[in-house]
Amino acid sequence: MKFAGVASLAGLGIAGGQQTLAAERTSRNSSSHMKLSLAAYSFHRMLPFNWAKPRKSNPTMTLLDFVDFCAEMNLDGCELTSYYFPKKVTPEYLAELKIKTFLLGLDISGTAIGNDFCHPEGEERQSQLKLTRQWIDYSAEMGAPVIRIFAGRQKKNQSFEEAVELCSAGISESLEYAASKGVCLALENHGGITATPRQLLQIVDAVKPMPNFGINFDSGNFFTDDPYRDLEQIAPLAINAQIKVEMKQGGKKVPADLKRVVQILKKANYRGYVVLEYEASENPKEAIPGYIKQLRDLIA
């Protein structure tokens, strides 16, 4: 992963001290600067789910309603999760979202897809690559600068090393197309073959060096005894950050220390969007405003 500035993962305290291309990180030319966004996934119980296998749901809001909510919260941006777009995405719909967000003073901070690059060569793998190219096109049309991507999960009789090779090849191929459209791809720590910092960074190491690639820092997705330590290890490579209000620590779900999470990003001189991805049990319309206020104060 070829970034402008050079700092080894060993020097950053990365477990194992891997020293490869992934050991180079984004050169932050000044101190941390953050803007505030909200992920549409925060309303997953209220939005229509139109992904690969649509779920039975009784939606009470649309993606356009979500954009209105973000404007009511006076956010800087909104993250438009792909799952809640119409099953058939048209140029007209993308234009409507682009115009609406602009008129409401919102950036589309990014999009997010549920891809899986661990499939072996064949029809399903090609389908995943096609899906990624499609959302690169959609993101470019809307002016969304980054897509949150997944690595995927090991298949039956597939070794971890084989999964990493397939995943990194899929990311590398997709990055070339994304670069031609001015879109970045951010790989999330999302279980599967990215369950630990070491696993995530092994994939990053194997990806073709491209300036439009980095990590999607998800504060709630390391399920270890010390997830904050794990987040510190990936923060220097973050180009997008999703913040959850709960974490799993030592096998238990606990409230997240939002101040500590933001401090981890600040220490890494992170410059970009902090995206609240609300997944707790309370009604999101009632709970989110309080968390937005907390995050706004913390990133100020």
Steps between C-alpha positions, in 0.01 A plus 500: 500500500703794373431816695697823486651502847699214642458360852546135576225313678761394750568865571128559539467216749337259259495146635764285338684797348412414141724705273365486148324742270208512742742645752482828315222730604326813381716805551292740710629845415342656809312408813179300511186650349165323508152554359182331613279262304235236565466158337165402354559161661410672827137470387523139381179412685307776322639503147406258219769234457563441128835319499577159343241317709236756601365455851136514590448841655246769564701814421390827653747726323693534174859592424376848409340526845835401648666787315242738650583366847872565445421858402285543812801389705715765325752237398779558251416186304304179468617149414261333256514126565432309180254257662230766512509621142215388272552154353544668162728800537443752220704803393197711588497372858873563545453853362212558743717400796791713379282809457311450827812456711663805341198723557491386865869584545606136537789308349443140406791392717507152350311186410527145634460160336485139624741332260692173546829460312583156643308311234725295269510568129157449348158658456453614861840668513432684176165606640672652805751686285219628277305615805801695624554668162131588490519674836819677401300644209209593726733664752675699231168620360389622845838650589559253786878478552528162676333160516515282811580147381529161671760230449266202527511165676688177445313245292477127566841328480669839441806596704543846646793560266289407196223734617749784545643445152155505339387799703810709433478423128137611495581823680797571272290451188223718637741775608621554146146557380418717802804719438382571147175633651660698784363269770684353801438157652519450877533144634314447828597292801186287480557152637567213261858534378531850650414409861836617640737786413762248385254334259378833364853627445605175332234567236605863467860385453396278211300765312658670202642841610243765409446850644119456513504217756491490877316367803146562615549535876192342666515559874263216588638209301793367702369248753806458721600573858641837391327633186642848561854360464390338173350825372825684575678257268281573198424871554811627312368332182141624532347699215145469637380447857173350620421540868268270694358578844556145625796264492561134583775470757594172662192335351261761642318787333593825674448873433777643289733761643441747217754746636770231494405393147519858370832550680639195318409663169640836606827341607527347153440848348192365327349748256159409368148400591392351830187304410264400778370149428233447763413136576375512860150394601342838571291678238759661272297818448498552875852382584708633212469876577669451838788304349540755221537771764764296683699436184470862387648616830774236489622573148488879540 
